[in-house]
Amino acid sequence: MTRFVVNVHIVPRKGLLDPQGKAVADSLRTLGFAGVHDVHVGRHLVLDLEAADAAGAERTVREMCGRLLANPVTEDFEIAGIRPA
């Protein structure tokens, strides 16, 4: 088994109300950043886990996201990177 570090981004699904993201976008525009059209506020997770290989680590993290880390009704997730620890 090899240890891997996996980065996961979890954000609200597009089209769903994201009050925190709207507040950040409005504040940025108020501060003069007129080019900001939309903001999604989510979570960034860094998981340190053991797996036989990178593909196994990805499968495990996808299962974790599907069962606990991300709400499949309201959130999307993206595995942003996998590297040996």
C-alpha distance (Angstrom), angle and dihedral (degrees) to the residues before:
residue distance angle dihedral
M1 . . .
T2 3.78 . .
R3 3.78 127.5 .
F4 3.79 116.1 -121.8
V5 3.79 133.5 -172.1
V6 3.79 111.5 -142.3
N7 3.82 124.4 -169.0
V8 3.80 117.0 -153.1
H9 3.81 128.8 -174.4
I10 3.81 117.4 -157.5
V11 3.82 118.8 -170.3
P12 3.79 136.9 166.4
R13 3.81 113.0 -89.4
K14 3.79 115.6 -96.3
G15 3.78 111.2 -97.6
L16 3.80 94.4 29.4
L17 3.77 121.7 109.4
D18 3.82 111.6 -92.8
P19 3.82 104.7 -178.4
Q20 3.80 93.1 176.7
G21 3.81 91.6 51.4
K22 3.81 91.3 47.1
A23 3.82 91.0 51.7
V24 3.82 91.2 50.6
A25 3.83 92.2 47.1
D26 3.83 91.7 48.9
S27 3.82 91.4 48.3
L28 3.80 92.4 49.3
R29 3.80 90.9 51.5
T30 3.82 89.5 48.5
L31 3.81 88.5 53.8
G32 3.78 90.3 55.9
F33 3.81 101.8 -93.8
A34 3.80 93.3 128.5
G35 3.80 93.7 165.6
V36 3.82 92.9 69.6
H37 3.79 108.4 105.4
D38 3.80 102.4 166.9
V39 3.81 140.7 2.0
H40 3.80 128.9 -163.5
V41 3.78 116.3 -162.5
G42 3.78 114.3 -155.7
R43 3.76 142.9 140.2
H44 3.79 133.3 -79.0
L45 3.79 115.6 -151.3
V46 3.79 127.5 -168.9
L47 3.80 112.0 -161.5
D48 3.82 123.9 -167.8
L49 3.80 108.8 -161.0
E50 3.78 144.6 149.8
A51 3.80 123.0 -113.6
A52 3.79 138.3 153.0
D53 3.83 91.6 -111.8
A54 3.81 142.7 -16.8
A55 3.81 92.2 -85.0
G56 3.80 89.9 54.1
A57 3.80 90.9 48.7
E58 3.81 89.9 51.9
R59 3.81 92.4 49.0
T60 3.80 90.7 50.0
V61 3.80 93.5 48.7
R62 3.82 91.9 47.2
E63 3.81 88.3 53.6
M64 3.83 90.8 47.8
C65 3.81 90.3 51.5
G66 3.80 92.2 47.0
R67 3.77 94.0 49.3
L68 3.81 105.3 34.2
L69 3.80 121.6 -14.1
A70 3.82 100.0 61.1
N71 3.78 128.9 34.9
P72 3.83 103.0 -127.8
V73 3.82 91.6 -153.3
T74 3.80 97.6 55.1
E75 3.81 107.8 15.3
D76 3.78 141.1 58.5
F77 3.78 124.2 -155.9
E78 3.77 134.6 -156.4
I79 3.79 127.7 -165.3
A80 3.79 100.1 -134.2
G81 3.77 99.1 -174.8
I82 3.79 146.2 -11.8
R83 3.80 122.3 -159.2
P84 3.79 137.0 159.1
A85 3.80 112.0 -92.5
